[in-house]
Amino acid sequence: MDSKTSRLRDLPSVDAVLKSNEAALLLERFGQKAATAAVRLMLSEARAELKVGASDPPSTAKVVERAFASLANDDRSTLRPLFNLTGTVLHTNLGRALIAEAAIEAAVAAMRDPVALEYDLSNGKRGERDDHIRALLRELTGEDATVVNNNAAAVLLALNTLAGGREAIVSRGELIEIGGAFRMPDIMSRAGAKLVEVGTTNRTHPNDYRSAVNAATGVILKVHTSNYRIMGFTTEVAARQLAEIATEARVPLMNDLGSGSLIDLSQFGLKREPTVRDAISEGADIVTFSGDKLLGGPQAGFIVGKRELIAAINRNPMKRALRVDKIRLAAIEATLKLYRDPDRLAERLPTLRLLARSQADIAAQAKRILPAVQSAVGPGFSVQARECQSQIGSGALPLDTIASFCLAISSNSGGLALERLSTDLRRLERPVIGRLEDGALILDLRCLTDEAAFLSVLANLNSHDPA
Ligand SMILES: *Cc1c(COP(=O)(O)O)cnc(C)c1O
């Protein structure tokens, strides 16, 4: 018998591994079926290694350890929490707004138990799903309201209701695309509205709208061009004037605010975005905005405006397909309630807390954690603390950045090592996402709230050989 065959014989059996003391935790965590499959796989890999000349068969403990690591890796959710150090606070690809604790608690309670979603507790009759947030939105905006899946749905539903089979007038300068597949002209055609473009990309005048209005006009639409700005020789028709034109023509004016805010953000050191109340006081009959942008809640689309228009929107059969579930309604209600106490909003609403965080605070953090980060990435990289600019994200105020502080990691051996570092950071138990910029990996610390967790995750980074 040659030594290779004897080494193969030394390999434990699947049964022996599973019956060992070491396997107890494996079985406990993953169950009989998955544990057996993983052990079988590890043993067949070990057999293959022995056949190509590996010297020693792995011990039972080693087989269990490999099976555990493999199952634990498969078990990790691709939706697990990560560190957003991109510098974009409302990052659409990273899930936008973080939900306030009060809203998380409300959502969890609604998930766990039955709730009076469409049930009127005062009389025991059927109730309205929207009623949980309608009064609150009226309190905050002064108008009637309804809520759907997201703002794209809000725009779709409102346009279909107001201008389905009719014309929707919009300025060429406002026919925007907002990342992904949201293009205003496409949404309009899917809403069954015929797009009537007026003006030019940079200039639109009141008479452009006036001469486009006719008996087939269903709505005049104003879109807040939140994610780009045309500069130089430009004219747009102010909302107030557009409202006069709409009133004359007896058609509703709809204003898609996108990231509409419920409060004036300038009190938190940010630039002023038009608020929902502004849009209404300027004469919009319908205003649409997102739940998970500046508002800081879960994904949702709000439609606020004139009572009879909201009623027509609620009668539209499409509403049923676009409605939100009890979990999000509970979170929305709790989020909106926080706005009743503006003084404590920045404390309670994570989005606002992150946006309002001072540069000095972030700089102090950068200096504090620099040595630990330098030691985690190893001597092949150099880490520096320096100023950078954060963005709000989600199309809000893209040109108005917020002064922040970052750790800039550069490689002593070129860009490839930096890309490998980015990859390793993404593979961590809790992934770390930065941005590559000007030959450095930038970790903007504005959104780093759990510093201890970050440092402990980072300690598991395999140090790099710069070669
Ligand atoms: C973001 C945005 C939308 C889409 O909102 P979602 O909530 O992402 O569906 C529509 N219009 C404008 C102007 C926006 O900024």
The ligand as an SDF file (V2000), in Angstrom:
LIG
                    3D

 15 15  0  0  0  0  0  0  0  0999 V2000
  -36.1050   61.4060   -6.5960 C   0  0  0  0  0  0  0  0  0  0  0  0
  -37.1080   62.0440   -7.4750 C   0  0  0  0  0  0  0  0  0  0  0  0
  -38.1920   61.3020   -7.9920 C   0  0  0  0  0  0  0  0  0  0  0  0
  -38.3510   59.8350   -7.7250 C   0  0  0  0  0  0  0  0  0  0  0  0
  -38.5890   59.6010   -6.3710 O   0  0  0  0  0  0  0  0  0  0  0  0
  -38.4330   58.1240   -5.7360 P   0  0  0  0  0  0  0  0  0  0  0  0
  -38.9160   58.2940   -4.3330 O   0  0  0  0  0  0  0  0  0  0  0  0
  -37.0140   57.7530   -5.8620 O   0  0  0  0  0  0  0  0  0  0  0  0
  -39.3210   57.2140   -6.5320 O   0  0  0  0  0  0  0  0  0  0  0  0
  -39.1030   61.9620   -8.7900 C   0  0  0  0  0  0  0  0  0  0  0  0
  -38.9660   63.2870   -9.0700 N   0  0  0  0  0  0  0  0  0  0  0  0
  -37.9280   64.0210   -8.5940 C   0  0  0  0  0  0  0  0  0  0  0  0
  -37.8330   65.4690   -8.9630 C   0  0  0  0  0  0  0  0  0  0  0  0
  -36.9680   63.4280   -7.7840 C   0  0  0  0  0  0  0  0  0  0  0  0
  -35.9300   64.1480   -7.3100 O   0  0  0  0  0  0  0  0  0  0  0  0
  1  2  1  0
  2  3  1  0
  2 14  2  0
  3  4  1  0
  3 10  2  0
  4  5  1  0
  5  6  1  0
  6  7  2  0
  6  8  1  0
  6  9  1  0
 10 11  1  0
 11 12  2  0
 12 13  1  0
 12 14  1  0
 14 15  1  0
M  END
$$$$
